[in-house]
Amino acid sequence: MFHAVVQRAAVLSLHTSPLAQPGSGDSGGMNVYVRELVSALAQAGVECTTFTRRTSADQPEVVVVEPGHRVVHVPAGPFDLAKEQLPSVLTEFGDRVIDHLKNESPADVVHANYFLSGLVAHRIKHELDIPFISTFHTLAKVKAEGGDLEPEWRHRAEQEIIACADAICVSCTEEESQFRRLYGNPKGRIEIVAPGVEHAFFAPGERSGARRALDLPMNAPVLLFVGRIQPLKAPDIAVRALAQLRRPDALLLVVGGASGDAGDSEVASLHALIDELGVRDQVRFVPPQPHHILSTYYRAADVVVVPSRSESFGLVALEASACGIPVVAAGVGGLLTLVDHGETGYLVPDRDPTLFAHYVREIVDHPAHAAALGQRGAERAKRYTWGFAAARLRRLYTDLCARELVACS
């Protein structure tokens, strides 16, 4: 089973479409990752079809994103099926994807994003005899360490995927170390494929122009939180840090919407916390924005706060840095790789709101220091491009197609 160069890839993103608006529901950094990386693969000569579950009647069956990159909306279960109910449609989804691969768009490899897609890709590997690559994005044991417990069936599902995947992609050395510590050494390869950033959109720019565009005060400190409003992303830490600044002129922008079962209750809790801390006039909620528009929000901010409980990579931190904005982030996961403490921003152990406030104050009270942090961050961010990520992935695909497939244990 040898191919000189892989020409065709089937990409699975069952639970969320790469075409969906990031920032609410189940749409976030993974959506951006899949869309941008697959487009870069297509530009590198790999014909890619991304399969995702159809979630509304008006979605076309096929969307051509660009030459060599198309998204297929696969009917599987009711449109409004909750994420927790998706295991019930895995067989139907898999049947339709396999039929598509056999009759319309054959593939040399199957690449799954998230564990639900991994379960389908595992089956595809055996039925079509092609290599299976998994990018988990989040893992149950990693989430558990951050206090977010997942059901036992998810743990079993991830072990099944790990036992048969020909390669597991992680975003950085920190995520690789974390994986080996929690799951041991898999039979397949672990490959570091760092996400990129679209530097045409995310680059340093004029703060005053960004603030005028967003109708923000010119001289007030602006803190920015970007992400889904859910416990995992911990927007409450950003609110507590704002309160501890004790700067009545400071403003916190929260860009994103409710996500998951706990989303609505998290929004309600966040509003209650804002009132309890007396910062109602200092917090502005902004609905999820088109991805390229986020650059304006980054440029308008003095500091971007990323207090996540766990983070496999942390695309928000990378995009903020690419725009020349210092980041104060939780010292977890991929954020440990992205943020150089004291050089491009600050890392906070244990997500301590007092420390978050301290480092935010260091930035907003010392403009020259903040500018130096931002400049170093922008330079560092130039290392990350989707083209480089796609080149690594293409080499991996080709290598796997020249090897014996991992046998299930």
matplotlib code that plots the C-alpha trace (Angstrom):
import matplotlib.pyplot as plt

x = [0.0, 2.3, 1.5, 4.3, 2.3, -1.1, -3.6, -6.9, -7.9, -11.2, -11.5, -14.2, -15.6, -18.9, -20.1, -19.4, -19.0, -15.8, -18.2, -20.0, -19.6, -17.0, -17.8, -21.1, -22.7, -20.1, -18.1, -14.7, -11.1, -11.5, -13.8, -11.1, -8.4, -10.3, -11.3, -7.9, -5.7, -7.8, -7.7, -3.9, -3.8, -5.9, -3.5, -0.6, -2.2, -4.2, -7.8, -9.8, -13.4, -14.6, -17.6, -19.8, -23.3, -26.1, -27.9, -30.5, -32.7, -31.2, -27.6, -26.6, -25.3, -21.9, -20.2, -17.0, -14.9, -12.2, -10.6, -9.7, -11.6, -15.3, -17.5, -20.2, -23.2, -24.2, -27.7, -27.7, -30.4, -32.6, -31.2, -31.4, -29.7, -27.8, -24.1, -24.7, -27.0, -24.6, -23.3, -26.7, -26.1, -22.5, -23.5, -25.8, -23.1, -20.5, -22.7, -23.2, -19.6, -18.4, -20.9, -19.6, -16.0, -16.7, -18.8, -18.0, -14.8, -12.3, -9.6, -6.0, -6.3, -9.0, -8.3, -10.7, -11.2, -12.5, -13.3, -16.7, -15.3, -12.5, -15.0, -16.3, -12.8, -11.7, -14.5, -13.6, -9.9, -10.9, -13.6, -11.6, -8.0, -6.6, -4.5, -6.4, -5.1, -6.7, -6.6, -8.5, -8.5, -9.6, -9.2, -11.2, -8.3, -6.9, -10.3, -10.6, -7.3, -8.9, -12.0, -14.3, -15.3, -16.5, -18.6, -16.9, -18.0, -15.9, -12.9, -13.4, -14.0, -10.7, -8.8, -10.3, -9.2, -5.7, -5.3, -5.8, -4.9, -1.9, -1.0, -2.2, -1.6, -0.9, -0.3, 2.9, 5.5, 3.5, 0.5, 2.7, 4.2, 0.7, -0.6, 2.2, 1.9, -1.8, -2.2, 1.3, 3.0, 0.5, 1.2, 0.9, 3.0, 2.5, 3.1, 3.3, 1.3, 1.0, -1.9, -1.3, -2.6, -3.7, -1.2, -3.0, -5.8, -4.0, -1.2, -0.3, -2.5, -3.5, -5.3, -7.1, -8.6, -9.8, -11.4, -13.1, -14.5, -15.9, -17.0, -14.7, -13.2, -9.7, -7.9, -9.5, -7.8, -9.6, -9.4, -10.6, -11.9, -12.7, -14.4, -17.4, -19.1, -18.8, -17.0, -14.0, -13.2, -13.6, -14.8, -15.6, -11.8, -11.7, -14.5, -12.9, -9.6, -11.4, -12.9, -9.6, -8.0, -10.1, -10.0, -13.5, -12.4, -11.4, -13.6, -13.9, -15.1, -16.5, -16.8, -18.6, -21.9, -23.3, -22.0, -23.0, -25.4, -24.0, -23.8, -27.0, -26.5, -22.9, -24.1, -26.6, -23.9, -21.6, -24.2, -24.8, -21.1, -20.8, -23.6, -22.1, -18.7, -20.2, -18.7, -21.9, -21.0, -17.5, -18.4, -19.7, -21.0, -20.4, -22.0, -19.8, -18.0, -16.8, -13.3, -11.5, -13.4, -11.8, -8.5, -10.2, -11.1, -7.6, -6.1, -8.5, -7.4, -4.6, -4.5, -6.2, -7.1, -7.2, -8.1, -9.1, -9.2, -7.5, -6.4, -4.7, -3.3, -5.0, -5.7, -7.0, -3.6, -1.8, -4.1, -3.7, 0.0, 0.0, -1.8, 0.9, -1.3, 0.1, -1.7, -2.3, -3.1, -3.6, -0.5, -2.1, -1.7, -0.6, -0.7, 2.6, 4.2, 2.5, 3.2, 6.7, 6.3, 7.6, 8.6, 5.4, 2.8, 2.3, 1.3, -0.8, -0.6, -3.8, -5.9, -5.6, -7.7, -5.5, -2.4, -4.4, -5.2, -1.6, -0.2, -3.0, -2.0, 1.6, 0.5, -2.0, 0.0, 3.3, 2.6, 6.3, 6.6, 3.2, 4.5, 7.7, 5.7, 3.4, 6.3, 8.0, 4.7, 4.1, 7.6, 7.1, 3.7, 5.3, 6.6, 3.0, 1.5, -1.2, 1.1, 3.7, 1.2, -0.2, 3.2, 3.9, 0.5, 1.0, 4.3, 2.7, -0.1, 2.4, 4.6, 1.7, 0.5, 3.9, 3.7, 1.8, -1.3, -1.4, -3.3, -6.0, -5.1]
y = [0.0, 2.8, 6.2, 8.5, 11.5, 11.5, 13.2, 12.9, 13.2, 12.6, 14.9, 14.3, 17.0, 15.4, 17.5, 21.0, 22.4, 24.3, 26.7, 27.6, 30.9, 30.4, 31.6, 30.0, 26.6, 24.0, 26.3, 27.5, 27.2, 23.8, 25.2, 27.7, 24.9, 22.6, 25.3, 26.9, 23.8, 22.0, 25.0, 25.1, 21.4, 22.0, 24.8, 22.3, 19.9, 17.5, 17.2, 17.4, 16.6, 17.5, 15.6, 17.2, 16.5, 18.4, 20.6, 22.6, 22.1, 25.0, 23.6, 22.5, 19.0, 20.2, 23.5, 24.2, 26.4, 26.8, 24.6, 21.2, 21.9, 21.0, 20.5, 17.7, 18.1, 14.5, 13.8, 11.9, 12.2, 15.3, 18.7, 20.0, 17.0, 17.9, 17.2, 14.7, 12.7, 12.5, 9.0, 7.7, 8.8, 7.6, 4.5, 6.4, 9.1, 6.5, 4.6, 7.7, 8.8, 5.3, 5.3, 8.7, 7.6, 4.4, 6.0, 9.7, 10.8, 8.1, 9.0, 7.9, 8.8, 9.6, 12.4, 12.8, 15.9, 15.3, 11.9, 11.5, 11.7, 9.4, 6.6, 6.9, 7.2, 4.0, 2.1, 3.7, 2.7, -1.0, -1.0, 0.9, -0.1, 3.4, 5.1, 6.8, 10.1, 11.6, 15.1, 15.1, 18.8, 18.0, 14.8, 13.6, 13.0, 16.5, 18.1, 16.1, 17.6, 21.0, 20.1, 19.3, 15.6, 13.6, 10.4, 7.1, 6.1, 9.0, 7.7, 4.2, 5.8, 7.7, 4.6, 2.7, 5.5, 5.7, 1.9, 1.9, 5.4, 5.3, 8.8, 11.2, 14.9, 17.3, 21.0, 21.5, 19.7, 20.5, 18.7, 15.7, 15.5, 15.7, 13.0, 10.6, 11.3, 10.5, 7.9, 6.4, 5.8, 4.9, 2.2, 4.9, 8.0, 11.2, 14.1, 17.8, 19.9, 23.4, 25.5, 28.6, 32.1, 34.0, 36.9, 38.8, 39.4, 39.1, 41.6, 44.7, 47.8, 51.1, 51.0, 54.3, 53.3, 49.9, 51.7, 54.2, 51.3, 49.6, 52.8, 52.3, 55.1, 56.2, 56.4, 53.8, 50.4, 47.7, 44.0, 41.4, 37.9, 35.9, 32.5, 30.5, 31.3, 28.0, 26.8, 25.4, 28.9, 30.5, 34.0, 34.5, 34.8, 37.7, 39.5, 38.9, 40.3, 43.4, 44.0, 43.6, 46.2, 48.8, 51.0, 52.4, 53.5, 50.0, 48.1, 44.3, 43.1, 39.6, 38.4, 35.1, 33.3, 30.5, 27.0, 23.5, 22.3, 24.7, 27.6, 29.4, 28.9, 30.1, 33.3, 33.8, 33.1, 35.6, 38.3, 37.6, 37.8, 41.1, 42.6, 41.1, 42.7, 46.0, 46.2, 46.2, 49.4, 48.1, 44.9, 44.8, 41.6, 41.2, 38.4, 36.0, 37.8, 36.6, 35.3, 38.0, 40.7, 39.6, 41.3, 44.6, 43.6, 42.4, 45.6, 47.7, 45.9, 46.7, 43.1, 39.8, 37.5, 33.7, 32.0, 28.6, 25.5, 23.5, 24.4, 22.0, 25.0, 28.4, 30.0, 33.2, 33.7, 33.2, 35.6, 38.2, 38.0, 38.2, 41.5, 42.7, 42.5, 41.1, 38.0, 37.1, 33.4, 30.5, 28.3, 25.2, 23.1, 24.8, 28.2, 27.2, 27.0, 30.0, 32.6, 33.4, 34.6, 38.2, 38.3, 38.2, 38.2, 36.4, 33.0, 32.6, 29.3, 28.0, 30.6, 33.0, 36.1, 38.2, 37.3, 37.9, 41.4, 42.0, 41.1, 43.1, 46.1, 45.6, 45.9, 48.8, 50.9, 50.6, 51.4, 51.1, 47.7, 46.6, 47.7, 45.7, 42.6, 43.0, 43.5, 40.4, 38.5, 39.5, 38.4, 35.1, 34.5, 34.7, 31.2, 29.8, 29.6, 27.3, 26.6, 25.1, 23.1, 21.7, 20.8, 18.8, 17.1, 16.2, 14.6, 12.6, 11.4, 10.2, 8.5, 6.6, 5.4, 3.7, 1.8, -1.1, 0.1, -0.1, -3.3, -2.8, -4.1]
z = [0.0, -1.2, -2.6, -3.8, -2.4, -0.8, -3.1, -1.2, 2.4, 4.1, 7.1, 9.8, 11.9, 13.0, 15.8, 14.4, 11.0, 9.9, 8.3, 11.5, 13.3, 16.1, 19.6, 20.5, 20.6, 19.9, 17.6, 18.6, 17.9, 16.4, 13.7, 12.7, 12.9, 10.6, 8.1, 7.8, 8.0, 5.3, 3.1, 3.4, 2.6, -0.5, -1.5, -1.1, -3.5, -1.3, -2.4, 0.8, 1.7, 5.2, 6.4, 9.1, 10.4, 8.8, 11.3, 9.3, 6.3, 4.4, 4.4, 0.9, 0.6, -0.7, -0.2, -2.3, 0.0, -2.6, -5.3, -3.7, -0.4, 0.0, 2.9, 2.8, 5.2, 6.1, 7.2, 10.5, 13.1, 13.8, 13.0, 16.5, 18.2, 21.3, 21.5, 24.3, 22.0, 19.0, 19.9, 18.8, 15.2, 14.8, 12.8, 10.5, 10.0, 9.3, 6.9, 4.8, 4.8, 3.8, 1.0, -0.2, 0.0, -2.0, -4.7, -5.0, -3.4, -2.5, 0.1, 0.8, 4.5, 7.1, 9.6, 12.6, 14.7, 18.2, 19.7, 18.2, 14.7, 15.9, 16.6, 13.0, 11.5, 13.4, 11.6, 8.2, 8.7, 8.9, 6.2, 3.6, 4.7, 4.9, 7.6, 10.4, 12.0, 15.1, 16.4, 19.7, 20.5, 24.0, 26.0, 28.9, 31.3, 30.6, 31.2, 34.4, 35.7, 35.1, 37.1, 34.1, 34.5, 31.4, 31.4, 31.6, 28.1, 26.7, 28.4, 26.9, 23.5, 23.6, 24.6, 21.7, 19.3, 20.8, 20.5, 16.7, 15.4, 13.0, 14.2, 16.9, 16.2, 19.0, 18.8, 20.8, 23.0, 26.1, 24.8, 23.7, 27.2, 28.8, 26.5, 27.3, 31.0, 31.0, 28.3, 27.9, 24.5, 21.8, 19.1, 16.4, 16.0, 17.9, 15.5, 16.5, 14.0, 15.5, 14.4, 12.4, 12.2, 9.1, 9.2, 6.5, 9.1, 12.4, 12.4, 14.5, 13.7, 15.0, 18.4, 18.0, 14.7, 16.1, 19.1, 16.9, 14.8, 17.9, 19.6, 22.6, 24.8, 23.6, 26.9, 29.1, 29.8, 27.7, 28.7, 26.2, 26.6, 23.5, 23.7, 24.3, 27.6, 29.5, 32.6, 30.7, 29.3, 32.8, 31.9, 35.6, 36.2, 33.7, 35.6, 39.0, 37.6, 36.3, 39.7, 41.5, 39.2, 41.1, 38.0, 37.4, 33.9, 32.9, 30.4, 29.9, 26.5, 26.5, 22.9, 22.6, 23.3, 25.5, 24.8, 25.9, 28.5, 31.1, 28.7, 29.7, 33.4, 33.0, 31.3, 34.2, 36.8, 35.0, 35.1, 38.8, 39.5, 37.6, 39.8, 43.0, 42.3, 41.2, 37.7, 35.7, 33.9, 33.1, 31.2, 27.7, 26.1, 22.3, 20.3, 18.4, 15.6, 12.1, 12.6, 10.5, 12.4, 15.7, 14.7, 15.3, 18.8, 19.5, 18.2, 20.4, 23.6, 26.0, 27.1, 26.2, 29.1, 28.5, 31.9, 30.5, 32.8, 30.1, 26.6, 24.1, 22.2, 22.7, 19.3, 20.9, 22.6, 19.3, 17.4, 20.1, 20.0, 16.2, 16.6, 19.0, 22.1, 25.4, 26.8, 30.4, 30.3, 32.6, 32.9, 31.3, 28.2, 25.0, 26.6, 28.3, 24.9, 23.4, 26.1, 27.2, 30.8, 31.1, 27.5, 25.4, 28.3, 31.6, 32.7, 35.9, 37.9, 39.4, 37.5, 40.5, 39.8, 42.1, 40.0, 36.8, 38.1, 39.1, 35.6, 33.8, 36.0, 34.9, 31.3, 31.5, 33.9, 31.9, 28.2, 27.1, 28.8, 27.2, 23.7, 24.2, 25.2, 22.2, 19.7, 20.9, 20.8, 17.2, 16.2, 17.9, 16.3, 12.8, 13.4, 13.2, 9.7, 8.3, 5.3, 7.6, 9.4, 6.2, 4.9, 8.1, 7.8, 4.1, 4.9, 7.7, 5.4, 2.8, 5.3, 6.9, 3.5, 3.0, 6.3, 7.7, 9.5, 13.3, 14.4, 17.0, 20.4]

ax = plt.figure().add_subplot(projection="3d")
ax.plot(x, y, z, "-o")
ax.set_aspect("equal")
plt.show()
